[in-house]
Amino acid sequence: MGLGRLFKIFDDDGSHNLDYSEFNKAVNDFRVGLSAKEIENLFRVFDTDNSGSINYEEFLRGVRGEMNEFRKNISQKAFKILDKDGSGTINISDIRGVYNAK
């Protein structure tokens, strides 16, 4: 939740993406101590789809990193439990079969 709040604060124009100027401002606000070239390189690392902006998923992946094997395995087990019909996607019928809102 904290990262989501930060992302919204950095997103000055409300586009749900960080453009280079917003990212640059955020890095400078946190006084990370990077040069302009280093900030530019870091922006490119975060912008994995090369769209010229960083969406929330890219931001999270850049800050948190990729999931480790333990977290991947837990996520896959949870997905298999939810995917009742084994289709590889989770739809409302799958969720109804395993989730009790009570």
KAVENVEN-V652676 format. One record per residue. N is the residue number from 1. SS is DSSP state (2 for helix, 1 for strand, 0 for the rest). PSI is psi in whole degrees, -180 to 180 (999 if undefined). D_CENTER is the distance of its C-alpha to the mean C-alpha in Angstrom with 1 decimal. Layout:
n;ss;psi;d_center
N;SS;PSI;D_CENTER
N;SS;PSI;D_CENTER
//
This chain:
n;ss;psi;d_center
1;0;-37;11.6
2;2;-41;12.6
3;2;-37;9.3
4;2;-42;9.0
5;2;-44;12.7
6;2;-44;12.4
7;2;-45;10.1
8;2;-37;12.8
9;2;-43;15.5
10;2;-30;14.5
11;0;78;14.3
12;0;-36;18.1
13;0;1;18.8
14;0;23;16.7
15;0;-6;15.3
16;0;19;11.7
17;1;153;11.1
18;1;119;12.3
19;1;178;15.4
20;2;-42;17.1
21;2;-38;19.3
22;2;-42;16.7
23;2;-45;14.8
24;2;-45;18.3
25;2;-43;19.4
26;2;-46;16.6
27;2;-43;17.4
28;2;-38;21.0
29;2;-34;20.8
30;0;0;19.5
31;0;50;22.4
32;0;-26;20.7
33;0;33;23.7
34;0;148;22.5
35;0;167;24.8
36;2;-41;24.0
37;2;-40;23.9
38;2;-39;21.4
39;2;-42;19.1
40;2;-44;19.5
41;2;-41;18.8
42;2;-40;15.7
43;2;-44;14.4
44;2;-35;15.3
45;2;-44;13.4
46;2;-37;10.0
47;0;73;11.1
48;0;-26;11.1
49;0;6;12.6
50;0;36;15.2
51;0;-11;15.1
52;0;1;16.0
53;1;165;13.1
54;1;119;9.4
55;1;175;7.3
56;2;-40;4.6
57;2;-44;2.3
58;2;-40;4.7
59;2;-48;5.0
60;2;-45;3.3
61;2;-37;5.0
62;2;-38;7.6
63;2;-47;8.4
64;2;-29;8.4
65;0;177;9.4
66;0;156;10.0
67;0;142;11.5
68;0;172;15.1
69;2;-39;17.8
70;2;-48;18.7
71;2;-37;15.3
72;2;-44;15.2
73;2;-43;18.8
74;2;-43;18.3
75;2;-41;15.6
76;2;-39;18.1
77;2;-44;20.9
78;2;-41;19.4
79;2;-44;18.6
80;2;-36;22.3
81;2;-43;23.6
82;2;-33;22.0
83;0;73;23.0
84;0;-37;26.7
85;0;-1;28.1
86;0;23;26.4
87;0;-14;25.3
88;0;-2;21.8
89;0;155;20.3
90;0;120;20.2
91;0;-180;22.2
92;2;-33;24.0
93;2;-41;27.0
94;2;-44;25.1
95;2;-42;23.6
96;2;-33;27.1
97;2;-20;28.5
98;2;-11;26.6
99;0;132;25.4
100;0;115;28.0
101;0;-11;27.1
102;0;999;30.3
//
